[in-house]
Amino acid sequence: MPIDGFLILPVLVAISALVLLLWLMRRIRRKSRKVPDVPRLWEGRDFRCPQCGAPMDQGWVMLGKGAIWSSREAGKPGTFAHIGLALENTISMSLPPAANMAWHCASCRLLTLDHDKLVKG
């Protein structure tokens, strides 16, 4: 059964897009540095809100479905955290979620994010 000439181009485009996507994901992963979740990560990292001067809450932010904030005591947002939990005016980036160290001032609605490393549980 001969292959229709009109099918070859869409198949080649789809394969090329998949290869490009896999290459991009691999490149993004290589730039991510993971460290273990230990209490000493937080030592000396007590920040004050740059706007009101109040102490900022330590916690976690998951990016990928908007910025989903969770206090340190509550633990990292789970894999199934839904978009309804995202902070206002955060953009969904359609990337796999990752937990990063973060500080939040609820009254000023400021979020400080440490994206130097991803912290694994």
C-alpha positions in Angstrom: 0.0 0.0 0.0 1.7 3.3 -1.1 2.1 6.2 1.4 0.1 9.2 0.4 2.3 12.2 -0.3 0.1 14.4 1.8 0.8 12.3 4.9 4.6 12.5 4.8 4.9 16.2 5.5 2.6 16.3 8.6 4.4 13.2 10.0 7.8 14.8 9.5 6.7 18.0 11.1 5.2 16.1 14.1 8.4 14.1 14.6 10.6 17.3 14.3 8.4 19.0 16.9 8.7 16.1 19.3 12.5 16.0 18.9 12.7 19.7 19.5 10.5 19.5 22.6 12.6 16.6 24.0 15.8 18.6 23.4 14.4 21.7 25.1 13.2 19.7 28.2 16.6 18.1 28.5 18.3 21.4 28.3 16.0 22.9 31.0 16.7 19.9 33.3 20.4 20.3 33.0 20.2 23.9 34.3 18.3 22.8 37.4 20.3 22.0 40.5 18.6 19.8 43.1 19.7 19.7 46.8 18.2 17.8 49.7 15.6 19.3 51.9 17.4 19.9 55.2 16.7 22.5 58.0 20.1 24.3 57.5 18.9 25.5 54.1 16.7 28.0 56.0 19.4 29.2 58.5 20.2 32.9 58.2 17.4 33.3 55.5 14.9 35.4 57.5 13.8 38.2 55.3 11.7 41.3 55.8 9.2 42.6 53.3 10.9 45.3 51.3 7.7 47.3 51.3 6.3 47.2 54.8 9.3 45.8 56.8 7.3 43.0 58.4 8.9 39.5 58.6 8.1 37.4 55.5 6.8 33.9 55.9 9.1 31.1 54.8 7.6 28.5 52.6 7.5 27.0 49.2 6.2 28.0 45.8 5.4 25.6 43.0 5.6 27.0 39.5 4.0 25.5 36.4 0.3 26.0 37.2 0.7 29.6 38.3 2.6 30.3 41.5 1.1 28.1 44.2 2.4 29.2 47.7 2.5 27.0 50.8 4.0 27.9 54.2 7.0 26.0 55.5 5.0 24.4 58.2 2.3 23.2 55.8 5.0 21.6 53.5 5.5 21.8 49.8 2.5 21.9 47.5 1.6 18.5 46.2 1.7 17.3 42.7 -2.1 17.6 42.5 -2.3 21.2 43.8 -4.8 22.8 41.5 -4.8 26.2 39.7 -7.4 27.5 42.2 -4.6 27.7 44.8 -2.4 29.9 42.6 -1.6 33.4 43.8 -3.4 36.2 42.0 -1.8 37.4 38.7 0.6 34.6 38.3 1.2 33.0 34.9 0.8 29.4 34.1 3.9 28.3 32.2 2.9 24.8 31.2 6.1 23.3 32.5 6.4 20.4 35.0 6.0 21.8 38.5 9.0 22.3 40.8 9.3 23.4 44.4 11.5 26.3 45.2 12.3 28.1 48.5 10.2 31.2 48.8 9.1 34.0 51.2 5.7 35.7 51.1 4.2 38.8 52.6 0.4 38.3 52.5 -0.4 41.9 53.4 1.7 43.5 50.6 1.2 40.5 48.2 5.0 40.2 47.5 6.7 36.9 46.8 10.5 36.5 47.0 11.6 33.4 45.1 15.0 31.6 45.4 15.3 29.9 42.0 19.0 29.1 42.4 18.2 25.5 43.2 15.2 23.0 43.3 14.7 21.3 46.6 13.8 17.6 46.5 11.9 16.0 49.4 
